[in-house]
Structures are given as C-alpha cells and as structure tokens.
Amino acid sequence: MTKLNNTKIEFHILQSFPVSCLNRDDVGSPKSAMIGGVNRARVSSQCWKRQVRLAMHEFGIKLGIRTKNLQKLLSNALEKAGATEDQCSSCSDMIAQALSNDTLIFISEHEVSKFVDYAKEKDFDAKKINVKELSKLCKKYVDKNLDALDIALFGRMVANKEIDMNIEAATSFNHAISTHAVSTDIDYFTALDDLPTTDLGSAHLGTTEFNSATYYRYVCLDLGVLAKNLCIEDIHADKDTINKAIETFVKALLIAVPSARQNTMSAYSTWDYAKVLVRNGQALQLSFEKPVRSKGNGYLEPSIDELKAQIETKQKLLGSLYSCKLEKEWGLNDNYSIDDLISDIEAVL
C-alpha cells in the first residue's frame, strides 16, 4: 500500500459545444437523457474514454491493443520468434482460446511477448501449452514500463473462470450531461451535381440532427489504484512514473473530443472551466438536477456559478470527510496554463 491509497484527482469540467452531434444513438440522433424533468444532451462515458485513450498516443505513450483477433496478433509475434507456420497457427490458437475465447480483449505488447516466450519454452508445441501454467504466468507477470498505460487507467475485464487477467480501472467517467435543457434541431442540406443534365434542382436532399450544449463532465482518477496497476510500491522511488502517467492523462483529457460528425461540424472545443480537486475518500459527482437558465448571457457563466455552489455545499455537509489536499480552478485565469495545473497536482502527492 502506498501513501496514494484512496487519493483521488477529481475533475469537474464545463465544456461548451456549438453546433455538434458528439455522440449518436442507434438512429443517428444526438444522445440525450431526461434529468430534472427536462431533456438534456448527453455524451456516453465510453465514447469520451475512447477518445482520451487514443489521445494519449500523441504524448509518446504506447497503448494496449483491443481486439477480438488475438490469434492473429499472437501468430505474428510467434513468427518473429522463429515458429513455423504450423506452429504459429496451433500455438496462437491454443493461447487465444484459453485467454479470450473469441471475445474482445485488452492486451499489451509486453504481455504478448510473455506468452510468446512461454510458447518458445514449450518448443512451440501446442500440446505442451497448459491453461494452469498460462494462469500462473498472468499472475506472475507485471508491467512496470507504462507499456499500456491505458489498461492501467481504464482497466480490463476478461470473462474467464480459469485465467484471471482482470485489472481494476483507475478512472471513472460520468456520462457528460448538459447543465441546461436542450432540444435537438435538424439541419436540412442539399448537394448539387457538377455535371448536371437538363433536370433542375439538387441531386441530393438530406437531413442531419444536431444540438448545442454546455456539458458538465466528471472524471475521477484514483491514484492508489493507478499505482497498484503500475506496480508502484514506493511513490518516492517511482515519482517520475506516476507523474508521467498523470501528465499524460490530464493532457489527453483536455484535448480529447468525440469524433462524430467532426468533418461537417468541427466541434473541437476544449475545456471552458474546470475545478480540480485532490482528495481522500468517496468520489463526489455533482448532479445539476436543476437545469440552469441563461438569462440572455449564455449557459457557461451560470453553470460555473452552480458548479461552485454545489461543491461548496458538499464541502460543508461532509466536514472532515471532504478531506481536500488541493483545490484549483482552471479557465478563468489566462496566466494559469494546463502545465501549471499539472505541476500543482504533482506537488501535493
């Protein structure tokens, strides 16, 4: 157990998007939810988590691989290790069936290399590959190299009774919701033919649904779980590792935006405001159960006021249970950058 146990970084984020369709449902409409008796715009947690995960690659972090085709991944690695074509096929099939049984699996390159090393020790003989030995290998192997930081952050669940590869997620994301009531609008568009015939008018007619919203996002990073997943036992000895993980995550969290309809709407908005806390104890998401009203000056300003008020109320009610080590605002001071925020977070750990 490290001194980071039960220490959490909480991000209360407000982010406004003009015309956008960030996350669509099964019929192509912007996702929504009924909250506080009114319809709210919504972006699912899994949608934003994937974009954060992919954004981390921009900061030099190797990502794990999420795939149903584990057999092919293993086969390619076995071939590079010297296995014949038949050995690649039989060994990769045996290991893949034992691990994932044709379901999506999150796996790192280092983990793949360990399974390949194991197969090599067995002379690439699939008959010698043992499920119990694979299970022991999974329990024994630890990755201290940020090789798959996304797995450490977002966790992994493998539905397998014989081999335990489950990793508890260090992060939790809410479904981003608009702080106010939102209605969906329809964009009617046409397309013209550059080589028209005698027919007049457009060559194509279509509609696209969109909305406009100020979203409240809540993201919690449990540093104790992250340290455990990265096999950090001494925070002082591994300070650079945990700091690199925090820096990468915060920067990815800032720039990541869902990719839906970006070519036609270009909704690349970053945070407008964030209240960032480093606390011990229970994570605390705000509800925004009462929709804010614009009063003619937009939704961001009243949303900031409401966010601050809700946090202040939580702090008073929880007393000593609030246990806050750091409280910072980002977005109101032009001279306080994301780098300054990251430095302040790292300084209190």
N, C-alpha and C positions, 0 to 999 in steps of 0.2 A: 504494500500500500504506500503510495506517495503522498506528499503533502497536498497534491492536487485533488485528492479524493473528495468527491462531492462538490468540487469547484466548477462553476458554470459561467460561460460567457453568454450573455443574453443580448440579442439584437432585436430592438423594437423599431421597425423600419416603416417609413412612409414614402411611397413611390408613386408619382402621378404619371399616367399614360394618356395622351390624347387619343385620336382615332386608332383603335387597335383591336385585335382578336387574338389575344395571347395564348389562349388555351380553349380548344373546341370540344364540343360534345360529339355524340355519335351522328348527329345530323348537320354538323358544321357550325352550330351556333356557339357564341361565347359561353363558357360555363358560368353558372350562377348558383346562388343559394338564397333561401329565404331566412333572413336573420332579423330579429327585432320587428317582425311583422312587415318588412319591406324586402324587395328583391335586391340582392347585392351581386356585383360582379365577383367572380371567383377564379383563381388560378390554383390548380391542384398542387399539392406538395411534391408529388413525384415528378411533375413537369418541371418545376423550378430546380429540384435537386439534380436532375439530369444535366441541366444547363450549367449548374455550378460545378458538377463533376467534370464536364468537358472543358470548362474554362480553366480548370487547374492546370491543364496541359500547357497552356500558354506561359506558365510560370516555371517551366522546366521540371514538372513533376510527372513521373511515369504513372500511368493509370493501369488498373487491373483490366481484365478483359471479361466482358459479359457476353456469354454465348451459349447456344444450345448445341453447337457443333464442337464440343470438347474433343471428340475423337479426332477430328482433322487437326486441331491445334496440337494435340499430343503426337499425332503421327508425323507432323512436320518437324517437331522437336526431336523425335526419336530418329528420324532420318539423318538429321545433322549430327546425332550422337553415334552414328555408324550402323544402325539397324538396317536389315534388308527390307525390301518392300513388303514381304510377307510378315516379317517380324513387326514392322511398323503397324500393319493392319491389325494383327492379332493382339499385340500388347496394348495399343491405343484403345481398341475396342473393349478389352477387358477392364482397363483402368477407368475409362469413361463410364462404362455401365455400372461399375462399383461406386463411382462418385456422384454422378448426376442422373443416370437413367433417363437420358433424353429430355431433361428439363434445363431451363436457364441456370447457369452457374456463373458466379463472380470468382475469378481466379487471377492470381498474379503470375508474372513471368518466372519469378523465383520459385513459386510453388510448382509450376510446370517442370522446371529444371530438377526439382527434388524427385518428382515422380519418374522422370526420365532416368535419373541416377539410380533409382530403385530398380527399374526395369533392366538397366545395364548390369547391375549386380546379379540379377537373375539370368544373365546371358541372353536377354531379350526373348526369354522363353515364357510365353503367356501362361503355360500350365503351372509355372512356379510362382506366379503372382497370386498373393494371398490377401483376402479382404481384411483380415485381422491385422496383418502387417501394414497394410495401407492406412488403417485406422490409427495404429501406433505412430506411423510416420506423420500423420496430420496433427496428432497431439504433441509430438516432439518438435516439429518444425516451427520456428518462429522467425518472423521477418523484421529485422531491425533497420532496414535500409530505406524507408519511405518509398519502397518499390511500388507499393499500391496504397498510397495514402487514401484514395477514395474508398477502399474496402475498410480501412481503419475508421474513416469518418462515417460512412453510410451503412456499414455492417454487411452481414451476409447471412442468409438463411438457406440451408440446404436440407430438404426433406429426406433425410436418410437415417434410418434407425441404426445402421451398423457403423457408419463413419460420421463423426462429428466435425463438421467444418464451420459450424455457426460462429459468427462474430457479432457481438452486440454493437449496435450503431452508437457512435459518439455524438451524433447530431440528431436533432428533431426539428422538423419544419411544420408550420401550420399551413392550412390552405389559405393563401392570401385572399383577403376579402376587401371589398370597397368599404370605406368608412361611411358611405352615404348610399342612398337609394340610387339604383341605376336601371335605365331602360335600354333595351337593345334597339339599335337603328339599322336601317337597310340601305346599302349603297347600290344604286341601280347604275349599271355600266353597259357600254356598247363597245364593239370592235368593228373597225372598218376594213374593207378589202382593198389592198393596194392595187389590185388588178381587177377592177370592177367590170361586171357585164352591164347590160342595159338596165338591170334592176337598180332601183334607188333604195337608199336607206342603209342600215348597218348590216354587217354579215353575221353578227352575233349579239345576243342580248343576254344579260346575266345579272344576278344579284349576289351581294355579299353582306353578311351580318357583321356588325361591329359595335363596340361601346367605348366609353371614355370614363376613366375612374382614377381615384386616388386610393391606392391599396395600402392596407396595414399588413405587414409581414412580421411574423415572429419566428426567430431561429435561435435555437439553443445548442451550444457546443459544450458537452460535458468533458472537461479536461481530464478527470480521473479515468473515465472510460477510454479516452483517446490515448493516454499514457499507457494504460494496460494493453490496448491493442497494438501499440508500437513497442511493447516490451520495455518500457522505460521504468526502471526501479528507483533510480536516483535522479531526481529532477535537476540537481546541480551538475551532475556529470553529463547529462543529456539535454542541457538547456538549449543548445543550438538546434537539436532535433525538434523539440516541442515548439520552439519559436518559429522554425521554418514551416512547420505544419500550420500554426496559427496564421502566420503572414500569408501563406498561400490560400488558405480557406477564406480569410477576410477579403482579400483582393478579388478572388473568384466570386464571392458573394456580392461584391459591389458591381462587377461588370456583367454578370450573367443575366441574360434576359431570354425568356421563352422565344422560340424561333418561328412560331406560327405566323404566317402572312407578313413576315418582315419585308419581303420584296415589294409588296404592294402598299404597306402602311408604315414601314420603317420606324417602329415603336421602340427605339433604342434609348430609353430613359434610365438614368442611374438613380441612386437614392436622392430624395429631396431632403430628407431629415432622418436621423437615427438617434435613438437613445440606447447607449451601450452600457451594460452593467456586468460587473464581475461579482458573483455572489456565491454563497454556500446555501445548500438546502433545496427546497422544492422549486422547480421551474415555474414561472408565472407568465402565462399568456394573458393579454388583455382581450376583452370581449367586444368592445364597440357595439354593444347591444342596442344602444340608442343611436340612430343614424345622425350624423352631423348635418348641419344646414349651411349653405354657402353664404347667404345674406348678401349676395352680389359681389363677393370678393374671392370666389373660388372655394375649393374644399380643403386645400392644403393647410392654410392658417388655422381654421377651426379644428382640423384634425390634429395638428401639433398641440393645440391647447388641450384638447380632450385626452390625448395620449399622456401628456404631462400630469394632468389631473388624476387620471386613473392610476398611474404609477405612484403618485404621492399618496393617494388613498390606500393602496396596497401596503405601502411602507408603514403608514401609521397603524393600520389594523394588525399587521404581522409583528410589529415591535422587534424584539430580538431575533425572531425567526427570519426576518428580512435579510440580515447578515450580509450587508453590501460592502465590498472592498474597493470598488471603483464605480463611478457613475460619470459618463461622458456624453456630451451632445456633439453630434456631427451634422454639418449642413448649414448652420446659422452663422458661423464664423469663417470667412473666406481664407483666413490665415491658418486654419486648423485642417490639415490635409489627412488623407487616409493613412499616410505614413506616420503622422503624429499619433493618430488613434492607435495604430498597431504598436507603436513604441510604448504608449501609456499602458496598454494591456499587458505587454510583456514585462513591464517594470514592476507590476504588483504580484507577479507569480513567484 
